[in-house]
Amino acid sequence: MAKIKPNIIVTGTPGVGKTSHCALLAQNTGLTHLSINQTVKERECHDGWDEEFQSWIVDEDKLLDSIEDE
């Protein structure tokens, strides 16, 4: 089955309003807002924590498999 809705990826510096902007975008378009950070943590789509960068080391294959039907 073909995917009908697009994937829109929003990136940027912490604290600039990405989450707020995405929530508003989802509300106004009917799209789903999916926080990749939250998904990576909750569904364990990572290979651990990077101390230097203070972030999860994302396992892209696990992540893509996890959100495939979203």
CHARMM-style PDB file with segment names, atoms N, HN, CA, C and O in Angstrom:
ATOM      1  N   MET     1       0.836  -1.175   0.000  1.00  0.00      PROA
ATOM      2  CA  MET     1       0.000   0.000   0.000  1.00  0.00      PROA
ATOM      3  C   MET     1       0.884   1.244   0.000  1.00  0.00      PROA
ATOM      4  O   MET     1       1.838   1.324   0.775  1.00  0.00      PROA
ATOM      5  N   ALA     2       0.586   2.186  -0.838  1.00  0.00      PROA
ATOM      6  HN  ALA     2      -0.188   2.121  -1.467  1.00  0.00      PROA
ATOM      7  CA  ALA     2       1.387   3.407  -0.959  1.00  0.00      PROA
ATOM      8  C   ALA     2       1.120   4.344   0.218  1.00  0.00      PROA
ATOM      9  O   ALA     2      -0.008   4.476   0.692  1.00  0.00      PROA
ATOM     10  N   LYS     3       2.170   4.974   0.661  1.00  0.00      PROA
ATOM     11  HN  LYS     3       3.087   4.866   0.275  1.00  0.00      PROA
ATOM     12  CA  LYS     3       2.057   5.945   1.742  1.00  0.00      PROA
ATOM     13  C   LYS     3       1.436   7.225   1.183  1.00  0.00      PROA
ATOM     14  O   LYS     3       1.866   7.729   0.145  1.00  0.00      PROA
ATOM     15  N   ILE     4       0.439   7.736   1.867  1.00  0.00      PROA
ATOM     16  HN  ILE     4       0.089   7.326   2.709  1.00  0.00      PROA
ATOM     17  CA  ILE     4      -0.274   8.913   1.383  1.00  0.00      PROA
ATOM     18  C   ILE     4       0.261  10.201   2.007  1.00  0.00      PROA
ATOM     19  O   ILE     4       0.391  11.216   1.323  1.00  0.00      PROA
ATOM     20  N   LYS     5       0.569  10.163   3.291  1.00  0.00      PROA
ATOM     21  HN  LYS     5       0.464   9.338   3.847  1.00  0.00      PROA
ATOM     22  CA  LYS     5       1.039  11.360   3.992  1.00  0.00      PROA
ATOM     23  C   LYS     5       2.557  11.453   3.935  1.00  0.00      PROA
ATOM     24  O   LYS     5       3.241  10.432   4.004  1.00  0.00      PROA
ATOM     25  N   PRO     6       3.094  12.666   3.810  1.00  0.00      PROA
ATOM     26  CA  PRO     6       4.552  12.832   3.737  1.00  0.00      PROA
ATOM     27  C   PRO     6       5.214  12.745   5.109  1.00  0.00      PROA
ATOM     28  O   PRO     6       4.565  12.909   6.141  1.00  0.00      PROA
ATOM     29  N   ASN     7       6.505  12.486   5.097  1.00  0.00      PROA
ATOM     30  HN  ASN     7       7.033  12.352   4.258  1.00  0.00      PROA
ATOM     31  CA  ASN     7       7.330  12.611   6.297  1.00  0.00      PROA
ATOM     32  C   ASN     7       7.996  13.970   6.222  1.00  0.00      PROA
ATOM     33  O   ASN     7       8.650  14.290   5.229  1.00  0.00      PROA
ATOM     34  N   ILE     8       7.836  14.766   7.258  1.00  0.00      PROA
ATOM     35  HN  ILE     8       7.305  14.506   8.065  1.00  0.00      PROA
ATOM     36  CA  ILE     8       8.479  16.073   7.331  1.00  0.00      PROA
ATOM     37  C   ILE     8       9.422  16.028   8.518  1.00  0.00      PROA
ATOM     38  O   ILE     8       8.988  15.810   9.649  1.00  0.00      PROA
ATOM     39  N   ILE     9      10.694  16.230   8.275  1.00  0.00      PROA
ATOM     40  HN  ILE     9      11.046  16.408   7.356  1.00  0.00      PROA
ATOM     41  CA  ILE     9      11.687  16.172   9.345  1.00  0.00      PROA
ATOM     42  C   ILE     9      12.133  17.584   9.672  1.00  0.00      PROA
ATOM     43  O   ILE     9      12.571  18.328   8.794  1.00  0.00      PROA
ATOM     44  N   VAL    10      12.019  17.950  10.950  1.00  0.00      PROA
ATOM     45  HN  VAL    10      11.663  17.346  11.663  1.00  0.00      PROA
ATOM     46  CA  VAL    10      12.406  19.282  11.413  1.00  0.00      PROA
ATOM     47  C   VAL    10      13.592  19.124  12.348  1.00  0.00      PROA
ATOM     48  O   VAL    10      13.513  18.404  13.343  1.00  0.00      PROA
ATOM     49  N   THR    11      14.691  19.798  12.030  1.00  0.00      PROA
ATOM     50  HN  THR    11      14.755  20.383  11.222  1.00  0.00      PROA
ATOM     51  CA  THR    11      15.887  19.743  12.866  1.00  0.00      PROA
ATOM     52  C   THR    11      16.310  21.162  13.227  1.00  0.00      PROA
ATOM     53  O   THR    11      15.866  22.129  12.607  1.00  0.00      PROA
ATOM     54  N   GLY    12      17.160  21.278  14.219  1.00  0.00      PROA
ATOM     55  HN  GLY    12      17.521  20.493  14.723  1.00  0.00      PROA
ATOM     56  CA  GLY    12      17.660  22.593  14.577  1.00  0.00      PROA
ATOM     57  C   GLY    12      18.276  22.623  15.959  1.00  0.00      PROA
ATOM     58  O   GLY    12      18.327  21.618  16.668  1.00  0.00      PROA
ATOM     59  N   THR    13      18.731  23.778  16.310  1.00  0.00      PROA
ATOM     60  HN  THR    13      18.690  24.595  15.734  1.00  0.00      PROA
ATOM     61  CA  THR    13      19.372  24.025  17.598  1.00  0.00      PROA
ATOM     62  C   THR    13      18.381  23.824  18.734  1.00  0.00      PROA
ATOM     63  O   THR    13      17.214  24.192  18.595  1.00  0.00      PROA
ATOM     64  N   PRO    14      18.812  23.249  19.856  1.00  0.00      PROA
ATOM     65  CA  PRO    14      17.921  23.085  20.996  1.00  0.00      PROA
ATOM     66  C   PRO    14      17.342  24.428  21.465  1.00  0.00      PROA
ATOM     67  O   PRO    14      18.041  25.440  21.524  1.00  0.00      PROA
ATOM     68  N   GLY    15      16.061  24.406  21.790  1.00  0.00      PROA
ATOM     69  HN  GLY    15      15.493  23.584  21.742  1.00  0.00      PROA
ATOM     70  CA  GLY    15      15.419  25.575  22.388  1.00  0.00      PROA
ATOM     71  C   GLY    15      14.874  26.608  21.427  1.00  0.00      PROA
ATOM     72  O   GLY    15      14.492  27.697  21.855  1.00  0.00      PROA
ATOM     73  N   VAL    16      14.825  26.298  20.122  1.00  0.00      PROA
ATOM     74  HN  VAL    16      15.136  25.414  19.774  1.00  0.00      PROA
ATOM     75  CA  VAL    16      14.348  27.305  19.165  1.00  0.00      PROA
ATOM     76  C   VAL    16      12.862  27.163  18.827  1.00  0.00      PROA
ATOM     77  O   VAL    16      12.316  27.987  18.093  1.00  0.00      PROA
ATOM     78  N   GLY    17      12.201  26.120  19.359  1.00  0.00      PROA
ATOM     79  HN  GLY    17      12.645  25.451  19.955  1.00  0.00      PROA
ATOM     80  CA  GLY    17      10.767  25.983  19.138  1.00  0.00      PROA
ATOM     81  C   GLY    17      10.360  24.902  18.155  1.00  0.00      PROA
ATOM     82  O   GLY    17       9.259  24.954  17.606  1.00  0.00      PROA
ATOM     83  N   LYS    18      11.224  23.924  17.920  1.00  0.00      PROA
ATOM     84  HN  LYS    18      12.118  23.882  18.366  1.00  0.00      PROA
ATOM     85  CA  LYS    18      10.901  22.854  16.970  1.00  0.00      PROA
ATOM     86  C   LYS    18       9.658  22.084  17.399  1.00  0.00      PROA
ATOM     87  O   LYS    18       8.766  21.847  16.584  1.00  0.00      PROA
ATOM     88  N   THR    19       9.590  21.694  18.662  1.00  0.00      PROA
ATOM     89  HN  THR    19      10.315  21.887  19.324  1.00  0.00      PROA
ATOM     90  CA  THR    19       8.456  20.913  19.152  1.00  0.00      PROA
ATOM     91  C   THR    19       7.161  21.705  19.053  1.00  0.00      PROA
ATOM     92  O   THR    19       6.139  21.175  18.617  1.00  0.00      PROA
ATOM     93  N   SER    20       7.199  22.969  19.452  1.00  0.00      PROA
ATOM     94  HN  SER    20       8.029  23.399  19.806  1.00  0.00      PROA
ATOM     95  CA  SER    20       6.005  23.817  19.363  1.00  0.00      PROA
ATOM     96  C   SER    20       5.568  23.996  17.922  1.00  0.00      PROA
ATOM     97  O   SER    20       4.378  23.923  17.615  1.00  0.00      PROA
ATOM     98  N   HSD    21       6.518  24.228  17.046  1.00  0.00      PROA
ATOM     99  HN  HSD    21       7.485  24.287  17.295  1.00  0.00      PROA
ATOM    100  CA  HSD    21       6.222  24.408  15.624  1.00  0.00      PROA
ATOM    101  C   HSD    21       5.613  23.134  15.036  1.00  0.00      PROA
ATOM    102  O   HSD    21       4.637  23.199  14.288  1.00  0.00      PROA
ATOM    103  N   CYS    22       6.183  21.989  15.369  1.00  0.00      PROA
ATOM    104  HN  CYS    22       6.976  21.937  15.976  1.00  0.00      PROA
ATOM    105  CA  CYS    22       5.679  20.719  14.846  1.00  0.00      PROA
ATOM    106  C   CYS    22       4.280  20.408  15.368  1.00  0.00      PROA
ATOM    107  O   CYS    22       3.443  19.893  14.627  1.00  0.00      PROA
ATOM    108  N   ALA    23       4.023  20.713  16.623  1.00  0.00      PROA
ATOM    109  HN  ALA    23       4.702  21.132  17.225  1.00  0.00      PROA
ATOM    110  CA  ALA    23       2.688  20.490  17.183  1.00  0.00      PROA
ATOM    111  C   ALA    23       1.661  21.347  16.450  1.00  0.00      PROA
ATOM    112  O   ALA    23       0.569  20.875  16.132  1.00  0.00      PROA
ATOM    113  N   LEU    24       2.002  22.585  16.186  1.00  0.00      PROA
ATOM    114  HN  LEU    24       2.888  22.968  16.445  1.00  0.00      PROA
ATOM    115  CA  LEU    24       1.106  23.480  15.450  1.00  0.00      PROA
ATOM    116  C   LEU    24       0.917  23.007  14.011  1.00  0.00      PROA
ATOM    117  O   LEU    24      -0.197  23.034  13.487  1.00  0.00      PROA
ATOM    118  N   LEU    25       1.985  22.581  13.386  1.00  0.00      PROA
ATOM    119  HN  LEU    25       2.890  22.559  13.813  1.00  0.00      PROA
ATOM    120  CA  LEU    25       1.911  22.055  12.024  1.00  0.00      PROA
ATOM    121  C   LEU    25       0.991  20.829  11.965  1.00  0.00      PROA
ATOM    122  O   LEU    25       0.151  20.723  11.071  1.00  0.00      PROA
ATOM    123  N   ALA    26       1.151  19.920  12.905  1.00  0.00      PROA
ATOM    124  HN  ALA    26       1.833  20.006  13.631  1.00  0.00      PROA
ATOM    125  CA  ALA    26       0.308  18.726  12.955  1.00  0.00      PROA
ATOM    126  C   ALA    26      -1.154  19.093  13.172  1.00  0.00      PROA
ATOM    127  O   ALA    26      -2.045  18.535  12.531  1.00  0.00      PROA
ATOM    128  N   GLN    27      -1.393  20.030  14.075  1.00  0.00      PROA
ATOM    129  HN  GLN    27      -0.669  20.483  14.596  1.00  0.00      PROA
ATOM    130  CA  GLN    27      -2.763  20.470  14.380  1.00  0.00      PROA
ATOM    131  C   GLN    27      -3.431  21.082  13.147  1.00  0.00      PROA
ATOM    132  O   GLN    27      -4.612  20.842  12.898  1.00  0.00      PROA
ATOM    133  N   ASN    28      -2.689  21.860  12.386  1.00  0.00      PROA
ATOM    134  HN  ASN    28      -1.729  22.055  12.588  1.00  0.00      PROA
ATOM    135  CA  ASN    28      -3.264  22.575  11.246  1.00  0.00      PROA
ATOM    136  C   ASN    28      -3.342  21.744   9.961  1.00  0.00      PROA
ATOM    137  O   ASN    28      -4.043  22.123   9.023  1.00  0.00      PROA
ATOM    138  N   THR    29      -2.634  20.620   9.914  1.00  0.00      PROA
ATOM    139  HN  THR    29      -2.065  20.312  10.676  1.00  0.00      PROA
ATOM    140  CA  THR    29      -2.614  19.825   8.682  1.00  0.00      PROA
ATOM    141  C   THR    29      -3.233  18.447   8.833  1.00  0.00      PROA
ATOM    142  O   THR    29      -3.525  17.784   7.838  1.00  0.00      PROA
ATOM    143  N   GLY    30      -3.435  18.012  10.072  1.00  0.00      PROA
ATOM    144  HN  GLY    30      -3.198  18.551  10.880  1.00  0.00      PROA
ATOM    145  CA  GLY    30      -3.933  16.656  10.294  1.00  0.00      PROA
ATOM    146  C   GLY    30      -2.839  15.605  10.245  1.00  0.00      PROA
ATOM    147  O   GLY    30      -3.125  14.410  10.317  1.00  0.00      PROA
ATOM    148  N   LEU    31      -1.589  16.035  10.123  1.00  0.00      PROA
ATOM    149  HN  LEU    31      -1.356  17.006  10.064  1.00  0.00      PROA
ATOM    150  CA  LEU    31      -0.467  15.100  10.145  1.00  0.00      PROA
ATOM    151  C   LEU    31      -0.187  14.679  11.587  1.00  0.00      PROA
ATOM    152  O   LEU    31      -0.687  15.297  12.527  1.00  0.00      PROA
ATOM    153  N   THR    32       0.601  13.645  11.753  1.00  0.00      PROA
ATOM    154  HN  THR    32       1.007  13.143  10.990  1.00  0.00      PROA
ATOM    155  CA  THR    32       0.973  13.157  13.082  1.00  0.00      PROA
ATOM    156  C   THR    32       2.334  13.707  13.463  1.00  0.00      PROA
ATOM    157  O   THR    32       3.273  13.673  12.667  1.00  0.00      PROA
ATOM    158  N   HSD    33       2.437  14.220  14.696  1.00  0.00      PROA
ATOM    159  HN  HSD    33       1.674  14.248  15.342  1.00  0.00      PROA
ATOM    160  CA  HSD    33       3.735  14.688  15.206  1.00  0.00      PROA
ATOM    161  C   HSD    33       4.372  13.537  15.961  1.00  0.00      PROA
ATOM    162  O   HSD    33       3.832  13.061  16.960  1.00  0.00      PROA
ATOM    163  N   LEU    34       5.512  13.099  15.484  1.00  0.00      PROA
ATOM    164  HN  LEU    34       5.950  13.486  14.673  1.00  0.00      PROA
ATOM    165  CA  LEU    34       6.241  12.007  16.105  1.00  0.00      PROA
ATOM    166  C   LEU    34       7.607  12.525  16.523  1.00  0.00      PROA
ATOM    167  O   LEU    34       8.420  12.891  15.674  1.00  0.00      PROA
ATOM    168  N   SER    35       7.863  12.560  17.818  1.00  0.00      PROA
ATOM    169  HN  SER    35       7.203  12.264  18.508  1.00  0.00      PROA
ATOM    170  CA  SER    35       9.152  13.013  18.323  1.00  0.00      PROA
ATOM    171  C   SER    35      10.159  11.873  18.203  1.00  0.00      PROA
ATOM    172  O   SER    35      10.034  10.848  18.874  1.00  0.00      PROA
ATOM    173  N   ILE    36      11.144  12.059  17.354  1.00  0.00      PROA
ATOM    174  HN  ILE    36      11.245  12.891  16.809  1.00  0.00      PROA
ATOM    175  CA  ILE    36      12.138  11.012  17.142  1.00  0.00      PROA
ATOM    176  C   ILE    36      12.938  10.763  18.421  1.00  0.00      PROA
ATOM    177  O   ILE    36      13.238   9.616  18.752  1.00  0.00      PROA
ATOM    178  N   ASN    37      13.281  11.825  19.134  1.00  0.00      PROA
ATOM    179  HN  ASN    37      13.038  12.757  18.865  1.00  0.00      PROA
ATOM    180  CA  ASN    37      14.017  11.672  20.394  1.00  0.00      PROA
ATOM    181  C   ASN    37      13.253  10.775  21.362  1.00  0.00      PROA
ATOM    182  O   ASN    37      13.816   9.848  21.944  1.00  0.00      PROA
ATOM    183  N   GLN    38      11.980  11.059  21.523  1.00  0.00      PROA
ATOM    184  HN  GLN    38      11.523  11.812  21.050  1.00  0.00      PROA
ATOM    185  CA  GLN    38      11.131  10.294  22.427  1.00  0.00      PROA
ATOM    186  C   GLN    38      10.989   8.851  21.937  1.00  0.00      PROA
ATOM    187  O   GLN    38      11.055   7.912  22.730  1.00  0.00      PROA
ATOM    188  N   THR    39      10.795   8.684  20.642  1.00  0.00      PROA
ATOM    189  HN  THR    39      10.741   9.447  19.998  1.00  0.00      PROA
ATOM    190  CA  THR    39      10.654   7.351  20.059  1.00  0.00      PROA
ATOM    191  C   THR    39      11.914   6.523  20.259  1.00  0.00      PROA
ATOM    192  O   THR    39      11.836   5.349  20.620  1.00  0.00      PROA
ATOM    193  N   VAL    40      13.066   7.124  20.029  1.00  0.00      PROA
ATOM    194  HN  VAL    40      13.129   8.078  19.736  1.00  0.00      PROA
ATOM    195  CA  VAL    40      14.343   6.421  20.204  1.00  0.00      PROA
ATOM    196  C   VAL    40      14.472   5.927  21.642  1.00  0.00      PROA
ATOM    197  O   VAL    40      14.878   4.788  21.872  1.00  0.00      PROA
ATOM    198  N   LYS    41      14.130   6.772  22.604  1.00  0.00      PROA
ATOM    199  HN  LYS    41      13.800   7.697  22.417  1.00  0.00      PROA
ATOM    200  CA  LYS    41      14.235   6.378  24.018  1.00  0.00      PROA
ATOM    201  C   LYS    41      13.215   5.299  24.376  1.00  0.00      PROA
ATOM    202  O   LYS    41      13.573   4.260  24.931  1.00  0.00      PROA
ATOM    203  N   GLU    42      11.950   5.548  24.059  1.00  0.00      PROA
ATOM    204  HN  GLU    42      11.659   6.392  23.608  1.00  0.00      PROA
ATOM    205  CA  GLU    42      10.873   4.645  24.479  1.00  0.00      PROA
ATOM    206  C   GLU    42      10.946   3.277  23.810  1.00  0.00      PROA
ATOM    207  O   GLU    42      10.627   2.263  24.431  1.00  0.00      PROA
ATOM    208  N   ARG    43      11.362   3.243  22.556  1.00  0.00      PROA
ATOM    209  HN  ARG    43      11.621   4.066  22.051  1.00  0.00      PROA
ATOM    210  CA  ARG    43      11.382   1.983  21.814  1.00  0.00      PROA
ATOM    211  C   ARG    43      12.784   1.383  21.719  1.00  0.00      PROA
ATOM    212  O   ARG    43      13.007   0.398  21.015  1.00  0.00      PROA
ATOM    213  N   GLU    44      13.719   1.994  22.439  1.00  0.00      PROA
ATOM    214  HN  GLU    44      13.538   2.794  23.011  1.00  0.00      PROA
ATOM    215  CA  GLU    44      15.106   1.528  22.517  1.00  0.00      PROA
ATOM    216  C   GLU    44      15.740   1.335  21.133  1.00  0.00      PROA
ATOM    217  O   GLU    44      16.327   0.295  20.837  1.00  0.00      PROA
ATOM    218  N   CYS    45      15.605   2.349  20.315  1.00  0.00      PROA
ATOM    219  HN  CYS    45      15.128   3.194  20.555  1.00  0.00      PROA
ATOM    220  CA  CYS    45      16.180   2.329  18.963  1.00  0.00      PROA
ATOM    221  C   CYS    45      17.541   3.015  18.979  1.00  0.00      PROA
ATOM    222  O   CYS    45      17.812   3.907  18.175  1.00  0.00      PROA
ATOM    223  N   HSD    46      18.381   2.589  19.895  1.00  0.00      PROA
ATOM    224  HN  HSD    46      18.160   1.865  20.548  1.00  0.00      PROA
ATOM    225  CA  HSD    46      19.695   3.216  20.034  1.00  0.00      PROA
ATOM    226  C   HSD    46      20.738   2.183  20.420  1.00  0.00      PROA
ATOM    227  O   HSD    46      20.423   1.062  20.818  1.00  0.00      PROA
ATOM    228  N   ASP    47      21.980   2.596  20.289  1.00  0.00      PROA
ATOM    229  HN  ASP    47      22.235   3.507  19.965  1.00  0.00      PROA
ATOM    230  CA  ASP    47      23.112   1.748  20.663  1.00  0.00      PROA
ATOM    231  C   ASP    47      23.816   2.286  21.903  1.00  0.00      PROA
ATOM    232  O   ASP    47      25.002   2.033  22.114  1.00  0.00      PROA
ATOM    233  N   GLY    48      23.075   3.029  22.719  1.00  0.00      PROA
ATOM    234  HN  GLY    48      22.111   3.235  22.547  1.00  0.00      PROA
ATOM    235  CA  GLY    48      23.651   3.569  23.938  1.00  0.00      PROA
ATOM    236  C   GLY    48      23.708   5.080  23.917  1.00  0.00      PROA
ATOM    237  O   GLY    48      23.171   5.729  23.019  1.00  0.00      PROA
ATOM    238  N   TRP    49      24.369   5.627  24.920  1.00  0.00      PROA
ATOM    239  HN  TRP    49      24.805   5.100  25.649  1.00  0.00      PROA
ATOM    240  CA  TRP    49      24.451   7.069  25.165  1.00  0.00      PROA
ATOM    241  C   TRP    49      25.842   7.570  24.831  1.00  0.00      PROA
ATOM    242  O   TRP    49      26.831   6.958  25.233  1.00  0.00      PROA
ATOM    243  N   ASP    50      25.933   8.668  24.106  1.00  0.00      PROA
ATOM    244  HN  ASP    50      25.129   9.165  23.779  1.00  0.00      PROA
ATOM    245  CA  ASP    50      27.215   9.283  23.776  1.00  0.00      PROA
ATOM    246  C   ASP    50      27.492  10.388  24.799  1.00  0.00      PROA
ATOM    247  O   ASP    50      26.839  11.431  24.782  1.00  0.00      PROA
ATOM    248  N   GLU    51      28.445  10.160  25.673  1.00  0.00      PROA
ATOM    249  HN  GLU    51      28.976   9.313  25.686  1.00  0.00      PROA
ATOM    250  CA  GLU    51      28.772  11.131  26.728  1.00  0.00      PROA
ATOM    251  C   GLU    51      29.274  12.453  26.159  1.00  0.00      PROA
ATOM    252  O   GLU    51      28.927  13.523  26.659  1.00  0.00      PROA
ATOM    253  N   GLU    52      30.088  12.375  25.119  1.00  0.00      PROA
ATOM    254  HN  GLU    52      30.370  11.506  24.713  1.00  0.00      PROA
ATOM    255  CA  GLU    52      30.659  13.601  24.547  1.00  0.00      PROA
ATOM    256  C   GLU    52      29.571  14.523  23.992  1.00  0.00      PROA
ATOM    257  O   GLU    52      29.596  15.730  24.231  1.00  0.00      PROA
ATOM    258  N   PHE    53      28.622  13.955  23.256  1.00  0.00      PROA
ATOM    259  HN  PHE    53      28.601  12.975  23.062  1.00  0.00      PROA
ATOM    260  CA  PHE    53      27.578  14.761  22.624  1.00  0.00      PROA
ATOM    261  C   PHE    53      26.284  14.828  23.443  1.00  0.00      PROA
ATOM    262  O   PHE    53      25.337  15.523  23.076  1.00  0.00      PROA
ATOM    263  N   GLN    54      26.264  14.088  24.565  1.00  0.00      PROA
ATOM    264  HN  GLN    54      27.033  13.523  24.864  1.00  0.00      PROA
ATOM    265  CA  GLN    54      25.093  14.078  25.445  1.00  0.00      PROA
ATOM    266  C   GLN    54      23.818  13.753  24.669  1.00  0.00      PROA
ATOM    267  O   GLN    54      22.815  14.460  24.765  1.00  0.00      PROA
ATOM    268  N   SER    55      23.881  12.663  23.896  1.00  0.00      PROA
ATOM    269  HN  SER    55      24.696  12.089  23.818  1.00  0.00      PROA
ATOM    270  CA  SER    55      22.724  12.246  23.108  1.00  0.00      PROA
ATOM    271  C   SER    55      22.775  10.746  22.856  1.00  0.00      PROA
ATOM    272  O   SER    55      23.810  10.102  23.024  1.00  0.00      PROA
ATOM    273  N   TRP    56      21.631  10.207  22.448  1.00  0.00      PROA
ATOM    274  HN  TRP    56      20.789  10.731  22.312  1.00  0.00      PROA
ATOM    275  CA  TRP    56      21.542   8.799  22.108  1.00  0.00      PROA
ATOM    276  C   TRP    56      22.245   8.545  20.779  1.00  0.00      PROA
ATOM    277  O   TRP    56      22.235   9.395  19.888  1.00  0.00      PROA
ATOM    278  N   ILE    57      22.849   7.380  20.656  1.00  0.00      PROA
ATOM    279  HN  ILE    57      22.857   6.690  21.380  1.00  0.00      PROA
ATOM    280  CA  ILE    57      23.435   6.934  19.402  1.00  0.00      PROA
ATOM    281  C   ILE    57      22.329   6.160  18.689  1.00  0.00      PROA
ATOM    282  O   ILE    57      22.060   5.004  19.017  1.00  0.00      PROA
ATOM    283  N   VAL    58      21.697   6.798  17.722  1.00  0.00      PROA
ATOM    284  HN  VAL    58      21.915   7.736  17.456  1.00  0.00      PROA
ATOM    285  CA  VAL    58      20.510   6.243  17.079  1.00  0.00      PROA
ATOM    286  C   VAL    58      20.878   5.083  16.161  1.00  0.00      PROA
ATOM    287  O   VAL    58      21.791   5.179  15.341  1.00  0.00      PROA
ATOM    288  N   ASP    59      20.147   3.991  16.321  1.00  0.00      PROA
ATOM    289  HN  ASP    59      19.405   3.912  16.987  1.00  0.00      PROA
ATOM    290  CA  ASP    59      20.249   2.858  15.393  1.00  0.00      PROA
ATOM    291  C   ASP    59      19.164   3.104  14.346  1.00  0.00      PROA
ATOM    292  O   ASP    59      17.990   2.820  14.584  1.00  0.00      PROA
ATOM    293  N   GLU    60      19.557   3.629  13.199  1.00  0.00      PROA
ATOM    294  HN  GLU    60      20.510   3.860  13.006  1.00  0.00      PROA
ATOM    295  CA  GLU    60      18.599   4.044  12.177  1.00  0.00      PROA
ATOM    296  C   GLU    60      17.750   2.886  11.675  1.00  0.00      PROA
ATOM    297  O   GLU    60      16.570   3.079  11.384  1.00  0.00      PROA
ATOM    298  N   ASP    61      18.318   1.690  11.565  1.00  0.00      PROA
ATOM    299  HN  ASP    61      19.277   1.533  11.801  1.00  0.00      PROA
ATOM    300  CA  ASP    61      17.536   0.542  11.107  1.00  0.00      PROA
ATOM    301  C   ASP    61      16.425   0.215  12.099  1.00  0.00      PROA
ATOM    302  O   ASP    61      15.281  -0.003  11.697  1.00  0.00      PROA
ATOM    303  N   LYS    62      16.750   0.178  13.389  1.00  0.00      PROA
ATOM    304  HN  LYS    62      17.678   0.355  13.715  1.00  0.00      PROA
ATOM    305  CA  LYS    62      15.736  -0.080  14.411  1.00  0.00      PROA
ATOM    306  C   LYS    62      14.675   1.013  14.408  1.00  0.00      PROA
ATOM    307  O   LYS    62      13.483   0.729  14.526  1.00  0.00      PROA
ATOM    308  N   LEU    63      15.111   2.266  14.273  1.00  0.00      PROA
ATOM    309  HN  LEU    63      16.079   2.498  14.177  1.00  0.00      PROA
ATOM    310  CA  LEU    63      14.184   3.383  14.276  1.00  0.00      PROA
ATOM    311  C   LEU    63      13.228   3.300  13.097  1.00  0.00      PROA
ATOM    312  O   LEU    63      12.016   3.423  13.273  1.00  0.00      PROA
ATOM    313  N   LEU    64      13.757   3.093  11.908  1.00  0.00      PROA
ATOM    314  HN  LEU    64      14.741   2.993  11.766  1.00  0.00      PROA
ATOM    315  CA  LEU    64      12.907   3.019  10.721  1.00  0.00      PROA
ATOM    316  C   LEU    64      11.936   1.841  10.792  1.00  0.00      PROA
ATOM    317  O   LEU    64      10.778   1.969  10.392  1.00  0.00      PROA
ATOM    318  N   ASP    65      12.395   0.704  11.294  1.00  0.00      PROA
ATOM    319  HN  ASP    65      13.336   0.600  11.619  1.00  0.00      PROA
ATOM    320  CA  ASP    65      11.500  -0.437  11.484  1.00  0.00      PROA
ATOM    321  C   ASP    65      10.409  -0.096  12.495  1.00  0.00      PROA
ATOM    322  O   ASP    65       9.254  -0.491  12.330  1.00  0.00      PROA
ATOM    323  N   SER    66      10.778   0.632  13.531  1.00  0.00      PROA
ATOM    324  HN  SER    66      11.715   0.952  13.665  1.00  0.00      PROA
ATOM    325  CA  SER    66       9.843   0.987  14.593  1.00  0.00      PROA
ATOM    326  C   SER    66       8.739   1.931  14.129  1.00  0.00      PROA
ATOM    327  O   SER    66       7.606   1.832  14.601  1.00  0.00      PROA
ATOM    328  N   ILE    67       9.049   2.837  13.221  1.00  0.00      PROA
ATOM    329  HN  ILE    67       9.969   2.918  12.838  1.00  0.00      PROA
ATOM    330  CA  ILE    67       8.060   3.835  12.804  1.00  0.00      PROA
ATOM    331  C   ILE    67       7.457   3.554  11.424  1.00  0.00      PROA
ATOM    332  O   ILE    67       6.705   4.371  10.894  1.00  0.00      PROA
ATOM    333  N   GLU    68       7.785   2.410  10.854  1.00  0.00      PROA
ATOM    334  HN  GLU    68       8.396   1.746  11.285  1.00  0.00      PROA
ATOM    335  CA  GLU    68       7.369   2.081   9.492  1.00  0.00      PROA
ATOM    336  C   GLU    68       5.862   2.217   9.279  1.00  0.00      PROA
ATOM    337  O   GLU    68       5.436   2.691   8.226  1.00  0.00      PROA
ATOM    338  N   ASP    69       5.060   1.817  10.241  1.00  0.00      PROA
ATOM    339  HN  ASP    69       5.407   1.432  11.096  1.00  0.00      PROA
ATOM    340  CA  ASP    69       3.603   1.834  10.075  1.00  0.00      PROA
ATOM    341  C   ASP    69       2.935   3.049  10.714  1.00  0.00      PROA
ATOM    342  O   ASP    69       1.710   3.083  10.835  1.00  0.00      PROA
ATOM    343  N   GLU    70       3.706   4.027  11.116  1.00  0.00      PROA
ATOM    344  HN  GLU    70       4.700   3.999  11.018  1.00  0.00      PROA
ATOM    345  CA  GLU    70       3.142   5.225  11.764  1.00  0.00      PROA
ATOM    346  C   GLU    70       2.482   6.119  10.733  1.00  0.00      PROA
ATOM    347  OT1 GLU    70       1.950   7.173  11.081  1.00  0.00      PROA
TER     348      GLU     70
END
